[in-house]
Amino acid sequence: MSAEPAPSLHLAVYDRMADWQYGHAIAQVRSGLGPHGAGSLGVVTVGLTGAPVTTMGGVTVLPDLTLPQLKPSASAMLVLPGSPDWDSAPETMAPLASAAGIFLDAGVPVAAICGATAGLAREGLLDHRDHTSSAPDYLLGTGYAGGHRYRSELAVADDDLITAGATAPVEFAREILAKLDVLSPRALQAWYRLHALHDEDAYLILMEET
């Protein structure tokens, strides 16, 4: 009897997704450095359909899976980058927000940044969870009822939900890496110091740890 495949990080991909918001996280997850060893987690892209998408930077991505094929049981986390479509075409993006709710109900983490936080707000997923976004007024514009749980921080983790503002990709990645236990605590601290604070000494610590 064959073993079940290891869970993967699932990156939702769609037109005009913000390239800079997920790169730090998936690059480190894909490298597999840390206590789990190389290749411990794969990265699988998920599209609303199987059609290619074009990112904000003009990069064409062909999804590995379509959303109906995605199962929480096969996933370590669902990552939702920002895109103008979260606001200009919320009805198109709604299935992804609905999938996020299914993931959270199943106990599988979800990470959303920038416009994706508005999608989760419209779905009601932020009404009873601590969260952040690009600005509190941005989320209030969705009509959600979670304003009292908004935190003015770059990135916020509340149990299985991670949220971040548009300009905090490194903090977003730090929370993702911590949740997935990709790096040891000391290595994660050094990783953050290196990428956010440009601390050259942190590189040596990161190399020692990994």
For each residue, the residues with C-beta under 8 A, 3 or more apart:
1:
2:
3:
4:
5: 74
6: 40 41 42
7: 41 74 75 76
8: 41 42 43 44 74 75 76
9: 25 26 29 41 42 43 44 75 76 77 79 180
10: 44 45 46 65 70 75 77 78 79
11: 22 26 43 44 45 46 79 81
12: 45 46 47 67 78 79 80 81 96
13: 17 45 46 47 53 55 61 63
14: 17 47 48 53 83 85 93 96
15: 53 54 55 83 85
16: 54 55 56 83 84 85
17: 13 14 21 22 53 55 56 81 82 83
18: 21 22 55 56 81 82 83 113 114 166
19: 22 23 55 56 57 59
20: 23 169
21: 17 18 81 82 113 114 166 169 172
22: 11 17 18 19 25 26 79 81 113 169 172
23: 19 20 26 27 169
24: 27 28 169 170 172 173 195
25: 9 22 28 29 79 111 169 172 173 176 177
26: 9 11 22 23 29 30 43 79
27: 23 24 30 31
28: 24 25 31 33 173 177 182 183 191
29: 9 25 26 32 41 43 176 177 180 182
30: 26 27 41 42 43
31: 27 28 38
32: 29 36 37 38 39 40 41 182
33: 28 38 182 183 187 210
34: 37 40 181 182 183 184 187 209 210
35: 181 183 184
36: 32 40 41 181 182
37: 32 34 40
38: 31 32 33
39: 32 42
40: 6 32 34 36 37 182
41: 6 7 8 9 29 30 32 36 76 180 182
42: 6 8 9 30 39
43: 8 9 11 26 29 30
44: 8 9 10 11 64 65
45: 10 11 12 13 61 62 63 64 65
46: 10 11 12 13 63 64 65 66 67 69 70 78
47: 12 13 14 50 51 53 61 63 65 66 67
48: 14 66 67 92 95 96
49: 63 66
50: 47 62 63 66
51: 47 63
52: 60 61 62 63
53: 13 14 15 17 47 60 61 63
54: 15 16 58 59 60 61
55: 13 15 16 17 18 19 58 59 60 61
56: 16 17 18 19 83
57: 19
58: 54 55
59: 19 54 55
60: 52 53 54 55
61: 13 45 47 52 53 54 55
62: 45 50 52
63: 13 45 46 47 49 50 51 52 53 66
64: 44 45 46
65: 10 44 45 46 47 69 70
66: 46 47 48 49 50 63 69 70
67: 12 46 47 48 70 95 96 99
68:
69: 46 65 66
70: 10 46 65 66 67 74 75 78 99
71: 74 75
72: 75 102 103 106 108
73: 106
74: 5 7 8 70 71
75: 7 8 9 10 70 71 72 78 103 108
76: 7 8 9 41 108 109 180
77: 9 10 108 109 110 111 176 179 180
78: 10 12 46 70 75 99 100 103 108 109 110 111
79: 9 10 11 12 22 25 26 110 111 112 176
80: 12 96 100 110 111 112 113 116 119 120
81: 11 12 17 18 21 22 113 114 116
82: 17 18 21 86 113 114 115 116 166
83: 14 15 16 17 18 56 86 93 114 115 116
84: 16 87 88 115
85: 14 15 16 88 89 92 93 115
86: 82 83 89 90 93 114 115 116 118 119
87: 84 90 115 118
88: 84 85
89: 85 86 92 93
90: 86 87 93 94 118 119 122
91: 94
92: 48 85 89
93: 14 83 85 86 89 90 96 97 119
94: 90 91 97 98 119 122 123
95: 48 67 98 99
96: 12 14 48 67 80 93 99 100 116 119
97: 93 94 100 101 119 120 122 123 125
98: 94 95 101 102 123
99: 67 70 78 95 96 102 103
100: 78 80 96 97 103 104 110 112 119 120 123 125
101: 97 98 104 105 123 124 125
102: 72 98 99 105 106
103: 72 75 78 99 100 106 108 109 110 160
104: 100 101 107 108 110 125 160 161
105: 101 102
106: 72 73 102 103
107: 104 160
108: 72 75 76 77 78 103 104 160
109: 76 77 78 103 160 161 162 179 180
110: 77 78 79 80 100 103 104 120 160 161 162
111: 25 77 78 79 80 161 162 163 164 172 175 176 179
112: 79 80 100 116 117 119 120 161 162 163 164
113: 18 21 22 80 81 82 116 117 163 164 165 166 168 169 172
114: 18 21 81 82 83 86 117 133 134 164 165 166
115: 82 83 84 85 86 87 118 119 166
116: 80 81 82 83 86 96 112 113 119 120
117: 112 113 114 120 121 126 131 132 133 134 139 163 164
118: 86 87 90 115 121 122 133 138 139 141 142
119: 80 86 90 93 94 96 97 100 112 115 116 122 123
120: 80 97 100 110 112 116 117 123 125 126 131 161 163
121: 117 118 124 125 126 133 139 142 144 146
122: 90 94 97 118 119 142 143 144
123: 94 97 98 100 101 119 120
124: 101 121 127 144 145
125: 97 100 101 104 120 121 129 161
126: 117 120 121 129 131 139 144 146 149 163
127: 124 144 145 146 149
128: 146 149
129: 125 126 146 149 158 159 161
130: 149 151 156 158
131: 117 120 126 139 146 149 150 151 156 158 161 163
132: 117 150 151 152 153 154 155 156 163 164 165
133: 114 117 118 121 136 138 139 150 163 164 165
134: 114 117 138 165 166 167
135: 138 139 165
136: 133 139 140 147 150 152
137: 140 141
138: 118 133 134 135 141
139: 117 118 121 126 131 133 135 136 142 144 146 147 150
140: 136 137 143 144 147
141: 118 137 138
142: 118 121 122 139
143: 122 140
144: 121 122 124 126 127 139 140 147
145: 124 127
146: 121 126 127 128 129 131 139 149 150
147: 136 139 140 144 150
148:
149: 126 127 128 129 130 131 146
150: 131 132 133 136 139 146 147
151: 130 131 132 156
152: 132 136
153: 132 156
154: 132 164 165 167 168 171
155: 132 162 163 164 165 168 171 172 174 175
156: 130 131 132 151 153 162 163 164 175
157: 161 162 175 178 179
158: 129 130 131 161
159: 129
160: 103 104 107 108 109 110 179
161: 104 109 110 111 112 120 125 129 131 157 158
162: 109 110 111 112 155 156 157 172 175 176 179
163: 111 112 113 117 120 126 131 132 133 155 156
164: 111 112 113 114 117 132 133 154 155 156 168 169 171 172 175
165: 113 114 132 133 134 135 154 155 168
166: 18 21 82 113 114 115 134
167: 134 154
168: 113 154 155 164 165 171 172
169: 20 21 22 23 24 25 113 164 172 173
170: 24 173 174 192 195 196
171: 154 155 164 168 174 175 192 196
172: 21 22 24 25 111 113 155 162 164 168 169 175 176
173: 24 25 28 169 170 176 177 195
174: 155 170 171 177 178 188 191 192 196
175: 111 155 156 157 162 164 171 172 178 179
176: 25 29 77 79 111 162 172 173 179 180
177: 25 28 29 173 174 180 182 183 188 191
178: 157 174 175 181 188
179: 77 109 111 157 160 162 175 176
180: 9 29 41 76 77 109 176 177
181: 34 35 36 178
182: 28 29 32 33 34 36 40 41 177 188
183: 28 33 34 35 177 187 188 191 209 210
184: 34 35 187 188 209
185: 188 189
186: 189 190 205 209
187: 33 34 183 184 190 191 205 206 209 210
188: 174 177 178 182 183 184 185 191 192
189: 185 186 192 193 202
190: 186 187 193 194 202 203 205 206 209
191: 28 174 177 183 187 188 194 195 202 206
192: 170 171 174 188 189 195 196 197 202
193: 189 190 196 197 199 201 202
194: 190 191 197 198 199 200 202 203 206
195: 24 170 173 191 192 198
196: 170 171 174 192 193
197: 192 193 194 202
198: 194 195
199: 193 194 202 203
200: 194 203 204
201: 193 204 205
202: 189 190 191 192 193 194 197 199 205 206
203: 190 194 199 200 206 207
204: 200 201 207 208
205: 186 187 190 201 202 208 209
206: 187 190 191 194 202 203 209 210
207: 203 204 210
208: 204 205
209: 34 183 184 186 187 190 205 206
210: 33 34 183 187 206 207
